[in-house]
Amino acid sequence: MLNADPLLKRPKLLNKALVARALESLKPKAGSPVEMWRMLTERYVVDLDAVATLLPAGEPETRWLPARDRQTATL
């Protein structure tokens, strides 16, 4: 993540609607989700939870405890 300069004023995007609008404007310029994150955090102060909701990770969630899943299926 960006090492932010506290003296540089950047617009604040603190709700999902504003974050979504910024993502749409940056989408044509970004080649990947990583690039999108970088551009977004360089240009704006953002609510990271809103960004994570609108720009989900490309990897699937890890599935935990497969042994427990198999055990409960046999009961």
C-alpha positions in Angstrom: 0.0 0.0 0.0 1.0 3.6 -0.6 3.2 5.3 2.0 0.8 8.3 2.2 2.1 11.9 2.4 0.0 13.5 5.2 0.5 16.9 3.6 -1.1 15.9 0.3 -4.8 16.4 0.3 -6.8 13.7 -1.4 -10.5 13.3 -1.8 -12.2 11.0 0.7 -14.4 8.1 -0.5 -16.1 6.9 2.6 -19.1 5.0 1.3 -19.8 2.3 -1.3 -21.4 4.6 -3.9 -18.4 7.0 -4.0 -16.0 4.1 -4.2 -18.0 2.4 -7.0 -18.0 5.6 -9.0 -14.2 5.9 -8.6 -13.7 2.3 -9.6 -15.8 2.8 -12.7 -13.7 5.8 -13.7 -10.4 4.0 -13.1 -11.4 0.7 -14.7 -10.3 1.6 -18.3 -6.9 2.7 -17.0 -6.1 -0.3 -14.8 -4.8 -3.5 -16.2 -5.5 -5.7 -13.1 -7.1 -5.6 -9.7 -3.7 -4.9 -8.2 -3.3 -1.9 -10.4 -6.8 -0.8 -9.5 -6.0 -0.9 -5.8 -2.7 1.0 -6.3 -4.4 3.8 -8.4 -7.3 4.1 -6.0 -5.1 4.4 -2.9 -2.7 6.8 -4.6 -5.6 9.2 -5.6 -8.1 8.9 -2.8 -8.5 8.2 0.9 -10.8 5.2 0.8 -12.9 3.0 3.1 -11.0 -0.2 2.5 -14.0 -2.4 3.6 -16.1 -0.8 0.8 -13.3 -1.3 -1.7 -12.9 -5.0 -0.7 -16.6 -5.5 -1.1 -16.7 -4.0 -4.6 -13.3 -5.3 -5.7 -13.1 -8.8 -4.3 -10.0 -10.8 -4.3 -9.3 -13.0 -7.3 -8.5 -16.1 -5.3 -11.3 -18.3 -3.9 -11.8 -18.4 -0.1 -9.8 -21.1 1.6 -12.0 -24.0 2.8 -11.0 -25.0 6.3 -11.4 -28.3 8.1 -12.1 -30.7 5.3 -11.7 -33.6 7.7 -14.5 -32.3 9.8 -16.7 -31.9 6.7 -16.1 -35.6 5.8 -16.7 -36.7 9.4 -20.1 -35.0 9.7 -21.2 -36.3 6.3 -20.7 -39.9 7.5 -22.7 -39.4 10.7 
